[in-house]
Amino acid sequence: MASETLSRIGLAGLAVMGQNLALNIAEKGFPISVYNRTTSKVDETVERAKKEGNLPLRGFHDPKSFVLSIQKPRVIIMLVKAGAPVDQTIKTLSVHLEKGDCIIDGGNEWYENTERREKAMNDLGLLYLGMGVSGGEEGARHGPSLMPGGSFEAYKNIEDILLKVAAQVPDSGPCVTYIGKGGSGNFVKMVHNGIEYGDMQLIAEAYDVLKTVGKLSNEELHQVFAEWNKGELLSFLIEITADIFSIKDDKGQGHLVDKVLDKTGMKGTGKWTVQQAAELSVAAPTIASSLDSRFLSGLKDERVNAAKIFRDGGLADVLCDQVVDKKQLIDDVRQALYASKICSYAQGMNLIRAKSIEKGWDLKLGELARIWKGGCIIRAIFLDRIKKAYDRNPDLASLLIDPEFAKEIVDRQSAWRRVVSLAINSGISTPGMCASLAYFDSYRRESLPANLVQAQRDYFGAHTYERIDVEGSFHTEWFKLAKLKI
């Protein structure tokens, strides 16, 4: 095949994300070859490329022709389901690749799988990247946030493409950077998704309090969230939430949001985030509570039955019957949501930092905040504040003690406590806001009741304890001393 007819890059896996990313790359002027095991997806993508401006995209039905259509050193992005399908796709493609060629996994993969594959590819003389891609269908098509980690040489081979394909933020540039070695790109994307879980849960709780206690209509909720999206809460998730409240049901009366079943799906990254937090001994209660809330949402039949049992027992008569000042409530919930978000992001950033230290990745937290400012699901004006916090102090122990964020939490804590108290007294579950507040209250206290827990551990298990006044490790025979006092 003549060199002038070769594509600059290839993409394998043409589900929603893959197809849209391929079209994005082609639209930015990079000739691209695409391949999918199900050939109808190839034809569909080629047809879309024609309709969307005769974009430089070619489709292939067999892997060998696909690989040979790409200029050397070949770069191929995979967007297939995590796990075994990735290994199978690598096996299918690698037999046709040559030394120096590169495979990029753009899916939500477990970071250790990426590190295993990078080593295996390196043994074959191939380069490998694990690249987080955030932004959903729209982001993939028009500019995602990209988080590539692994071979730096591989990144440099594709940097010119990624810089143009990524979301562009006027004051901070393309939403992509080389994350770091090994599986760092996948890990950062995983925690990004964990933060996303927390963000969505906190917004849902704000909605629940405003609707259930404040009795706001969908029209009022639309107005509130649209207004919030003009200030400190300006973000993609607040924007789409405002939109959701404005959509009428096309299959019946009322608004569509009220017809959506209250069972939340998930694909695993939130669970991985919580598991990693536990492995690294990093507190992430807001993210964990959002995961628990999804688990509980799945118990729809049990919840329906429980609601009947407790309603028949008279519980419903004393709940959700608070009289509130609607205007004050809206402002309080706004402040509570913002303060809770600070805690959630602090937990995510602390988790990334802990893993970076463990693995020697040397991740730049401020740079991560920068590339999340556009394209991704958690993009928000708030992230610019986070970037500046880490610019001021790259070794910042927590966002909570950055002077600006600390002042904002102090200014909002009264409203935050009012909302949480109101929700509890009204029987409204706000696990995310409660977890964030408890996290803040624990972190800000010089002394915690952990002294009693440690004493208990020493009592029943001789685990020893340290003292506040004398150095060293101590064990007390608590049982014998207690018996002597009887």
N, C-alpha and C positions, 0 to 999 in steps of 0.2 A: 504493500500500500504506500503510495507516494507520501512524502512527509507533509506536503502542503494540505493533504486531505485528512491528516490525523487530528483527532480531538485533543484538546488541552487536558481534559480530565474525564473520568468515568464515574458513573453512579449506579450502584446495584441495589435494588429494593425500591419498588415504586408504589408503595402505599401512600397515604395522604402526605406524610412529611417528606418522603423521598421524591415524590413527583413534584411537589411544590419547590423543594430546594433545587432540583434539577432545572426547573424553569427559571428560577431566580439566577442561577449561575449562567444559563444561556442568555438571559436578558442583559446581564452585565457584560456581554461580549466575549465570553469564553466558550468556544465550541465544546460540546459535551456529548459523550456516548452514554446511553442508558441500557440497562439490562434488568430483567425480572424473570424469575422462574415461570411465573404465569404470563404467557406471552401477550394475552389480551391487555395487560397493564402497560406493556411496552407500546402497543399500537395506540392505546388511549393517550399516553403521554406525548407521542409523536404528533397526534392529531391536535392536542392542546397547544403544542409549540407552534404549529402552523396557524391556528386560529388567533394566537396571542402575539402575532407579528412576525411569522416566519423565523422564529428563533433558531439559532444554530445548534440544533439538537438532533441526534440520530439514534434510532432504536435498533437493538440487536436481540435476536431470539436464541442465540447460543453463546455460551461464555467465551469460547476461544475467539470468535470473530469480534466480540465485544472488547476483550483485552487487547487484541492486536490492533484495534482501531485507535488506540490512545498513544500519544507521543511519549517517548522516553525522557527521563525516568517516569514511568507510569504512576499516576495517582488515582486511586479508586476509593470513593466514599461508599460505605455500606450503610443502609438504613433498613435493617431487618430486626425482627423481634429478638430480644436479648436471650442469651443462653445457647442452647444447641443450634438454633438456626444460624447464629453468627459463625460458629465453628464449621457448620456445613458450607456456608457461603465462602468462607476463607479457603476451605479445602477445594471447592469448585474453581475458584479464581486462581489460587496460588500455583496450580500446576502449569498455568500459562504465563506466569510472571517471571521476570528475570531479576538478577541481583541489582539492588538499588531502587527497585520499584517499591511503591508504598500503598498500604491499605489503611483506611481511616474508618473506624467504627463510630458512626454518628448517633447510635442508639443510647437508651438509658441502661447501660451495662454496669454490673457489679465491678468495682474498680480492680479487684484481685484477678478477675477473669482477663481484664485488659493487660495486666502485668504478666500473666501467664502467656497470653498470646504474643505480647511484644517479644518475650524471650524466645518463644518458638519461631517467630518470624525472623528474628535476628540470627538464629542458627541457620536459617535458609538464605541469609543475605538480603532479607526484605526489611523494610522500615514499617513501623506501625504507630498509629495514633489512636487514642480514645478521645472522642470529641463530643462534649455535651452540646446539644442544640436545643435552645429554648425559644418559645414564641408561638408554638402551635402552628396550625395551618397558615394563618396570615403571616406570622413571623418568618416561617420557612420560605414563603413566596416573595415577601417584600423586604425582609431584613431581620434575621434572628440575632440573638445573642449567642456567641460561639465560644466554647471552652475547650480548646484542644490541649491535650497533655500526652506526653510520651517522647518519642524521638524528636529532638530539636531540629535535626537535619530534615526530617519529614515535614515539620512545620514550615521551614524556610522554603521547601519546594512548592508549597501551596499558599504561602502568606499573601502573595499578590491577589489571589482569588478571594481568600477569606476577608481581606480588608475591604473589598468592594461589595461582597455578598452580605456581610454583616449589617445590622442596623446602624445608621449614622446619626449620631447625636451632635448637634451644632457646636456645643461648647466643650465637648470632650472626645470627639472622634468616633471611629468605628468600634462597635461593641464586640471586640475580639482581642485577645492577647494570648501569647504562649503562657499557659498556666504553670507547667512544671513537668517534672519527670514522671515516669511510670503511669499509674492510674489516676494521677491528680485531676485531670480534666473530668473524668467520670465521677470522681469523689466530690468535686466542687459542684457539678451539676446535680448530684444526689442531694447534697445539703441545700442547694437552691430550691429543689423540689420540697424538701422538708420545711423550709421557710415558707414556701408557697402554701403548704398544708396549714401552717399556723395562721398565715394571713387570711386565708379563706374561712377558717373556723372563726376567727375574731370578727370578721365582717358578718358572718352568719349570726353570731351572737348579738351584735349590734342591731341587726335586722329583727331578731326575735324580741329583744327588749322593746324596741320602738313599736313593733307591731302588736305584741301581746300585752305589754303594760301601757304603752303610750297610745295604743289603739289607732296608729297611723294607717291610713289607706295606702294602697299601692301608688296612687297618684302623689300622695304626700311623700312616700318613701322615695319615689323617683326624684322629686324636687329636692329632698334632703341630700341624697347621694350626689346628685348633679351639682349642688352647691358645695358640698364637701370636696368635690373634685376640682374646685377652683383654688383650694388653699393647701394647707400642710399635708392633707391626705391625698392630694392629686396623684393618681396612679391608674394603671391599666385595670386592676381588679375593681377599684371604686367606680371607674368609668363604665365597665361592662355591667356592674351591679345596677347602676342607675338605668342603663338601657333595659335590663331584664324587667324591671318594674313597670316599664312603659309598654310592654308587649301584650296585646290582647290575645285571648285564646282563639285560634282559627277553627277550632272544632266544637266550640260551645260558647257559653257566656262567661264573662269575667276575664281575669288575667291569666296568662299561661303559667306563671310561676306557681300559682295556687293549685295547678293540676299536676305539677311534677311530683312524683313519688319521693318521699323523704328517705331514700336509701342511697348512700353514697358509695360510688365505686372507687377503686384504687388499683395501681399497677405495681406497687412494691417499693418505690423509692422513699416514701415516707416511713415505711417500716424499717428499711435499711438505715435511714438516718437515726431513728430512735435506737436501733440495735448498736450502731456505732457509738452513739453518745454513751450508752451503758458500758460498752467495751473500753472506752477511753475515760470513763468516770467524769464525764462532762454533763452537768445538769442541763436538760432541755425540756422542762416540764410543759411549756406552751406547745411545742411541737408534738410531744407525747400525748398531750390531752386532745389534740386535733386528731391524732390517730385513733385514740380510744373512742372519740365521738363518732368516727366513721364505723368502727366496729359496732357500737351501740345502734347506729342508724340501721345497720343490717338486720337487727332483731325486730323487724317491723311487726311480725305476728305476735311476738312476746310483748312488745310495747302496747299494742292494741288491747291485749288481754289485761295487762297490768293497769292500764288507764281505766278500764272498766271496774277492776277490783277496787282501786283506790277511790274512784268516783263514787261507787256504791257505798264506800266506807265514809263518805262525806268530805274527803280531802279537797276535792275540787271547789267546794264552797268557800274555802278560806284562802285560795290562791288566786293570783292574777286579778286581784280586786283592789289594787292600790290606786289612790287618787293622786294624780301627778300634774305638775305644770308642764305642758307639752313642750313649750319653747325651752324651758330650763332642761328638760330631759334630753332633748335633741343636742343641746350644747354639751351637756355632761357626757353623753354617749360618744360624741366626737372626741372629746378629750380622753376618755377612757380607752377608746380604740387606738388613738395615737400612742398613748403611754404603753399600752399592751404590746403594740408593734415594736417599740424600742426594745422591750425585753425579748421578744421573739427573735428579732434580728441579732441581738447580742448573743443569744444562745447559739444560733447558727454560726456566727463568726467565731465564737469560742471553740466550737467543734472543729471547724476548718483549721484554726490555728493549732489545736492540739494534734490533729492528724499530721499537719505539716511538720511539726516538731518531731513527732514519732518517726516519720518517714524521711526526714531531711529534705523536704520539697522546697522549702524557703518561699512559701506562697506569700504574695503581697495582697493583704486584705483590702487596702484602698483601691487597688487596681481591679479587684473582683467587683467591688461596688460600682466602679466606673463602667465596666462592661455589662452590668445589669441595668444600667440607666435607660437602655433602649432595647427593643426587640423581644425581651423575655417577659414571662408572665408576671414576675414581681417588679417590673419596671415602675419606678416611682420617683417623684421629686425628692422624696425622703432619702434616696440613695446618694444624692449629691452631698447631703449632710454627713452621711456615713463616710464617704470618700474623704471629705475634709477633716473628719475626726481622726482618721488614720494617717492623713497627710501631716496633721499637727503632731501626732505621736504614733509612729509605726508599731511601737511596742505596747500600745494601749491594752491594759489588762481586760477591760470590758467597756463596751459603749456606754454603760450606765454611769461610768465615772468620767467620761469626757465632759468638760465643763459645760458645754452648751446643752448636751443631752441631759445631764444631771439637773440643770436649771429647769429644763422643760418638764421633766418628771415631777420635780417638786411643785412647779406651778399647776400641774394637772392632777396631783394625787388626791386632792379633796373630791374632785368630780369623779375620779376613778373609783374611789371608795364608796361614793354615793351610788354609783351604778351597780357595783358588785353587791352592795347591801340590799339595794332595791330588788335586784334580780333574785337574790337568795330569799328575801321575805315574800316575794311573789311566786316562788316555786319555779322560777325560770333557770334552766341550767346554763351557766356561762363558764364552762371549765377552762377555756382559753384565757379569758380575762382574769379568772380567779388564780390560775396557775401563774400568769404573768405577775400579778400583784403579790402572790406569795413568794415568788422568785425575787422580786424587788425587796420585799420586806425581810427576807432571809439575808440577802446580799448586803443590805445596808446596816445590819445589826452587828455590833462588835461581839456580842455574846449570844450563843444559841443554846437551846436545851440539849445539844448533842453530848454535853457532859454527863447527863443522866443515861443516855443510850450507851455511852462508853462504860459507865459504871455497871449497867445491866449486863453488858457483854463480858465484863471481867467477872461479875458475880457468877454467871452460869457457865462460862466457858474459859475462864482464866486467860482472856485475850490481852490482858494488861492495859494500862492507861498511862498517859503522861499527866504531869501536874502543871499548874500555872505558876507555881512558886519555886519549884525545884526541878532541875534537869534530870532526865533519865526515864526509864520505863519501870512501872510499878505494878504489883499484883497484891490485892487484898483478899483475905479469906472472909468475905462479907457475911457468909452464912454463920460462921463461928462467932463473929462479933455481934451479929444480930441476936443469936441465942443467948449470949452472955448478958444481954440487956433485958431478957425476959425474966 
